[in-house]
Amino acid sequence: MHLRRLFTLFLTALVPWSASLAQGRGSAAPRALDVEEPNLTLEREVYVGDVLEQRFVFHNPSKRPIRIVELVDIGGSAQLHLPAPVVEAGQQGELRVRQPANRLGAFAYRYAMLTDEPGKPRYRMTLSGFAQSAYDPERPVLDFGFVDERRGAARSLDLGSREVPRLELEGAEGLPPILSLGEPTRLGVAGERMELGVSLLAGAERGTVGGAFRLRTNVPHQPEIEVQYRAHIFGDVVPSEHPVNVGLIQAGQPLGKTLELRSRDGVDFLVESVAPATPDDRLEVDARPCATPEKGPSENEETHGASRCWTLTLRANSPETTTVEGQLLVTTSHDPKPVPLRYVARFVSPGTVIKRLGSAAEGQR
């Protein structure tokens, strides 16, 4: 609760300042309408999923009617309604807003009105506040890691709410076919929390998958909670990381990345071919058996034999500022289905300062 108050105080100070700057830009035309409170900050408790209903009242002190010709919802998620598009001289009008609180934490939803005045000045309004979650954790995530397609995987979600004495599951929406929910079990001293088992089914399509589904519960203020999920699904041969981030470099300079392919079961195999699903001459790939203390790295392609570990070296180059991305298909002697590898390399303008924050973390095998 203290965090919510801090965010509210911050927004109270920030929004009028930022809005006044915005009003000052491009608003040289005379402005006839007077908006009572263009920057409203909600002090009441707001939960994710609430629909906020608000009125912005404005007056026309001029001697002629003003017509509002356009309404703008910057975020694109609100419903805006004008009971009367024409504000007569000396009268007042109002803009009615229905805004879903669709983001957790501090929010500042922005709207605008354009009129038929000379220069078409833009009247800006902001609705700000803090949206809290009724759940713990606030943003549940199921990370399945690297999954063997032959076996699938299982994870559990510990979920609670301070808004009800006992959290109950009433259903699920948007659950993908590759996931299955088990019956919840009770947690906590009085069984106030629940643990929900989630299984990723065997036989799912290879590659990195992710998305979200919603759980329906008995929480009155926020009856749904979104659960994010992600998984990297492969067969016996699995990469050391996925997707493959080749890196970031200035255009015209070569960029390289090395990763490994290993057999989970320790089976020796051959890499028969590596090629982009869509041909791209900006990318080259080399495959060699991994170096061992006994043999060291292999230099002669003719001596490449079967190995339980292979090193793939990706080299990308582009003279232009662009993003090189796509999918590699790796065929092996061990599996009739190829190993799909998503890759991305980014080339920025010459002279751009690039800060190196360390290499990408390796995936769990």
NORKA-V967577 format. One record per pair of residues at least 12 apart in sequence whose ideal C-beta (glycine too) atoms are under 6 Angstrom apart, sorted by the first residue. I is the first residue (numbers start at 1). J is the second residue. D is the distance in whole Angstrom. If there is no record, write none. Layout:
I	J	D
I	J	D
//
This chain:
4	130	5
7	106	4
7	130	5
8	130	6
11	41	6
11	106	6
11	128	5
12	41	5
15	39	5
15	108	6
15	126	5
15	128	5
16	39	5
19	39	5
19	124	6
19	126	6
22	124	6
23	124	6
27	121	5
29	118	6
29	119	3
29	121	5
31	121	5
32	62	4
32	66	5
32	117	6
33	58	5
33	60	6
33	66	6
34	59	5
35	58	4
35	123	6
36	57	5
38	125	5
39	126	5
40	127	5
41	128	5
42	129	4
46	101	5
46	129	5
46	131	5
47	134	6
47	221	5
47	222	4
48	101	6
48	104	5
48	131	5
48	133	6
48	222	6
49	222	5
50	101	5
51	98	6
51	100	5
52	99	4
52	101	6
53	98	6
54	97	5
54	127	6
55	94	5
55	96	6
56	95	4
56	125	5
57	94	5
58	93	6
59	92	5
60	87	4
60	91	6
63	89	5
64	89	6
65	86	5
65	88	5
65	89	6
66	87	5
66	115	5
67	85	6
67	86	5
67	116	4
68	82	6
68	85	5
68	113	5
68	115	5
69	114	6
69	116	5
70	114	4
71	113	6
72	112	4
73	111	6
74	110	4
75	109	6
77	100	6
77	102	6
78	97	6
78	99	4
79	98	4
81	96	4
101	131	4
104	131	6
104	133	6
106	130	5
107	131	6
108	126	6
108	128	4
109	127	5
110	126	5
111	125	5
112	124	5
134	161	5
134	163	5
134	219	5
134	221	5
134	222	4
135	161	5
135	225	5
136	160	5
140	157	6
140	227	5
141	228	5
142	155	5
142	198	6
142	229	4
143	230	6
144	200	5
144	231	4
145	364	5
146	232	5
146	238	6
146	363	5
146	364	5
146	365	6
147	200	6
147	231	5
147	233	5
149	233	5
149	235	5
151	202	6
152	200	5
152	201	5
152	202	4
153	200	5
154	199	5
155	198	5
156	195	5
156	197	5
157	196	5
158	195	5
159	194	6
160	193	4
161	219	5
163	219	5
163	221	6
164	218	6
164	219	6
166	192	5
167	194	5
167	217	6
168	218	4
169	184	5
170	216	4
170	217	6
171	216	4
172	215	6
173	214	4
174	213	4
174	214	6
175	213	5
178	200	6
178	201	5
178	204	4
179	198	6
180	199	5
181	198	6
182	197	3
184	196	5
200	231	6
204	233	5
206	233	5
206	234	6
206	340	5
207	340	5
208	232	5
208	242	6
208	243	6
209	231	5
210	230	4
212	226	5
212	228	5
213	227	6
214	226	5
235	335	5
236	263	5
236	264	5
236	265	5
237	261	5
237	263	6
237	332	6
237	339	5
238	264	6
238	365	5
239	259	6
239	261	6
240	259	5
240	260	4
240	362	5
241	259	6
241	360	6
241	362	5
241	363	5
242	363	6
243	342	4
244	341	6
244	343	4
245	360	5
246	314	5
246	316	5
246	343	6
246	345	4
248	346	5
248	354	6
250	348	6
250	350	5
251	318	6
251	320	6
251	321	5
251	347	4
252	319	5
254	317	5
255	316	5
255	345	5
256	315	5
257	314	5
258	313	5
259	312	5
260	309	6
260	311	6
261	310	5
262	309	5
263	308	5
266	308	5
267	334	6
268	306	4
268	307	6
268	308	5
269	306	6
269	332	5
269	333	5
269	334	4
270	306	5
270	333	4
271	287	4
271	310	5
271	332	6
272	331	5
273	331	5
274	287	5
274	328	6
274	330	5
276	326	5
276	328	6
277	327	4
277	329	6
278	326	6
282	316	6
282	318	5
282	324	5
283	316	5
284	315	5
285	314	5
286	313	5
287	310	6
287	312	5
288	311	5
289	304	6
289	307	4
289	310	6
290	309	4
290	311	5
316	345	4
318	347	5
321	347	6
321	348	6
321	349	5
322	347	5
323	346	5
324	345	4
325	344	4
327	340	6
327	342	5
328	341	4
//
